[in-house]
């Protein structure tokens, strides 16, 4: 779902369906024996991608992913977004070795507290998260262009 968000947000062309994206990702791993558009319930069609898959899939649509310093202030995030860059942030789930990528869509304010507006590929709507809480779990940041 993150690939579709990036393609749509950056205007990299018509985003393929999620099942088509997973089919291509599976082919990178050498496991393209399942057509996810025809068998969406198959375990190979419902999985998390990795960083290399993300980079490869975005490059298919003329984009690229680059590491950037993790923004430490709301102003830094604002500057990325004003430069029309897609900002992705990787977080570490507390107490686990699992991580997740989010697309940052904006900054809002709740009184004096900065809030990140983000798209989570696992959820179908934008979420607002306190900047201070989200900052504690950040591992890396990327831009997609």
Secondary structure, 3 states (H helix, E strand, C coil): CHHHHHHHHHCCCCCCCHHHHHHHHHHHCCCCCCCCCCCCCCHHHCCCCCHHHHHHHHHHCCCCEEEECCCCCHHHHHHHHHCCCEEEEEEECCCCCCEEEEEEEEEEEECCEEEEEEEECCCCCEEEEEHHHHHCCEEEEEEEC
